[in-house]
Each structure stands twice: as C-alpha cells, then as structure tokens.
C-alpha cells in the first residue's frame, strides 16, 4: 500500500502547526526587542563565569539530596535549586546564558497573553519592549537569583499555556508550571493575575449556569493551588529556627502594603465615575491596571517588611535588594503604556522612556562588568602581596565601591573566597569592624586612581592595596 496519503496528512499537520505558531507571534517586535534587550542585559554574557554576592557562600553545587537538606530549615520547597545543580556541573556560564534567554522568553509569553486580552497590535508591541527593558531587578546577574529566574519563567509559561490552549492536557501542564513557580513565595500573591484572567475568559460559561461543569472544576483546581502549596509547606517543609520569621507577614506590613494600592483604586474610581471624556479613554484603565500590578508585585515584600519604606524599594544604590523588583516589569510597562496615550506628546514620551531605561540598564550593567574585573584584580593583588601572612587578621576597607555592582558591598565570605583563590587564607574582617576591634591585625585599603570611564574603556581598574598594621592606623588616628 502506498504511504502517500499519510505523508500528505503529516505534511498538512506540520504546515498547520507552523502556521499556528506564526500567528501566535504575528506582530512581535523582534528587531527592537532583541536590540534593546541585548544592550540592556547582554553585558553579563561578556564575563559569564563570574560569581557575585551569595554565590560565594551558598553550597549550590552539591547533589540534589544535599541541596534539599541545606534548604529544609528555611521553609523553601524541595525542588528549589534542583535546576542549578546539573547546570553548574557544566559551568556557571550555563546559568548566565539561561538567565538571558528565559527573561526574553517571558517577553514572548507576555506578548501572546496581552494579544489574547485584545490590546491593539501597536500596544502589544510597545508593551513587550517595555516589559523587557524596564530598569529593575539587576540582581538577576547573580547565580543565586537563578532560582527566582526559573520561577519567573515557569509562572509566565503557565499563564501563557493556561489562556491560549484549551485541552485538558494543556490545563494540567499550566497548573503544574504555575504550582512549581510558587517556590518563590511572592508568586503566591501574583498568582491572582492568571487566575482572574482565566475566570474572565470563561465568564460567559459561568453566568447563569444550572449545573456544575468541567470549567467550574478547572477554576476550583486553579484557585486552590496557592492554598495547596501553603498546606504542603506547613506540613512537610515549614521554616524552623532562625528562619521562622523570614517572609512572615506582619500587621504593620499589611497596612503599609495596602496603602500602595490606593493610587490605582482612586484612578479606577475616576474611570468609572468620572467625566464622560475620561471614561471613554481605555488607556486610563490601562494606567490603573499598571499601577495595581505594581502594587501587587511589591506587596509581598511590604507584607513581610522587607523594605522599611517605599523609596528604599526603588533606590539606585540598592545593593542586592533589586531582586525584590522581580514582579514590577509588567505593571511598569502597562503604566507607561497608559500614560503614553494620555499625555500630549505621545511618541516623544514613549521614546524618552525607552532611551532612559536602556541607558540606565547599560550603566548598571557596566557596574557589574567592572565588578567582575575587580574580583580578578583582587585575586591577582592578593597573590602577589607579601605584606601580610596567612595568620593575619585582615581589616579590609574598600575605597573603590564605584566599581561595585549597583552600590553593592563585598561580604566577608566573598572576600575570604577571593583571597583563597589567590592562595591565601587569612581571616578577613569587614563591615563595622575596624582596627579598634583588632589592634593586632592588618588594615588593607583597596584603592584606585583610575576613573570609572577609563576603567570601562581599558578594562583595567588600576587597583592596589595600601597596607598598614592596625597598630600604626590606631596611632595615626589618636
């Protein structure tokens, strides 16, 4: 028998799938998105094996059992870090490249999701570019943050599958993806978005129903996922010891968090009850939605009092606290999109935001790039220095913080690791500890006479140690 009919059917099926995938991404702004995204976040690919911050302290290269045991007391899910383990066996660069890729894929998911919400093509184009480049969460450069990154990817992947595909298998896949993303606990609140979106899609099937249906079962299952996660956490992996109060909601945090919803609620009230001209503008609703999503994205961190005030959550010199901004891109992008249609000079405003975001991203990215070079120079300096012994107590003063990534500070364990890589093993003391605390120690002051732009152009920071016994420092101070 001839196999030609089957071949024709298979060819038609393949062609249909390809056409469908092309329709999904029709209108996606590939050129502007790739160019601006790469300018903003591609700097990490220049030195992809760099370790930052808690990367030096966390033992994330062990086998899965050791990883699980090390996280058990902190109340994190059993599947935390299991992605990093096999990848780190290959190299740190795998996580660096995956971070770059996964955030971009989330932009594609957002584009499809909001096309489903019937935004105009130009709005969806603008939204995805803004979503990709808003200057937040620069802490993603750290390997430690990759666990947040893959939660971010799983969340938007689950949301995309949930609202775009209709089969039972796709629903099950979406639920699994969304559930796995809850290991980053801020998604327990942000989960409200895909849930409400799914309910909105099924609204016509839910109103006036006479008997329960498959759709009601889907909504019940979907809505129960955050509560099911919390039940499992409290039963099988609750936080213990010093971790009990970590991420624990407080009453004062609740009130402070609720106040950040006020602007969006006031704007919505104006939209529904204001003047007729204002009510006709759908972009006023887009702005209100954007402000609401900003509040929703930052609410969990105020709830647990991770930030002392509102300004600190958006500070320029934020150390590694920018990881708390992970859920802000969607709300910020929608807010800019709404404002763009409400201001007089639309194109000028939108382009100004794009330029500002890209320039700010480039600046922050360049600080992490120089920070990476700085670590290499510190290792070289320590290896060549004969002014202190391995028995020394080192009080390190960093006068070159302008080369640190986004105003970050080096922790003791990071400095100790750098000196160990240099073949040295002294006791490193930093922070508030000074020579007054360790009069028999040695003060190492890290200095440089090279400007920021010169260091960026030459990739040479010109670092050197000014080394003095603490006894001499104390005598000078007295």
Buried (B, 14 or more C-beta within 10 A) or exposed (E): EEEEEEEEEEEEEEEEEEEEEEEBEEBBBEEBBBBBBEBBBBBBEBBBEBBBBBBBBBEBBBEEEBBBEBBBBBBBBBBBBBBBBEBBEEEBBBBBBBBBEBBBEBBBBBBBBBBBEEBEEEBBBBBBBBBBBBBBBBBBBBBBBBBBBBBBBBBBBBBBBBBBEEEEEEBEBBBBBBBBBBBBBBBBBBBBBBBEBBBEBBEEEEEEEEEEEEBBEBBEEBBEBBEEBEEBBEEEBEBEEEBEEEBEEBEEBBEBBEEBBEBBEEBBEBBEEBEEEBBEBBBBBBBBBBBBBBBBBBBBBBBBBBBEEEEEBBBEEBBBBBBBBBBBBBBBBBBBBBBBBBEEEEEEBBEEBBEEBBEBBBEBBBBBBBBBBBBBBBBEBBEEBEEBEEEBBBBBBBEBEBBBBBBBBBBBBBBBBBBBBBEBEBBBBBEEBBBEEBEEBBBBBBBBEBEBEEBBEEEEBBBBBEBBBBBEBBEEEE
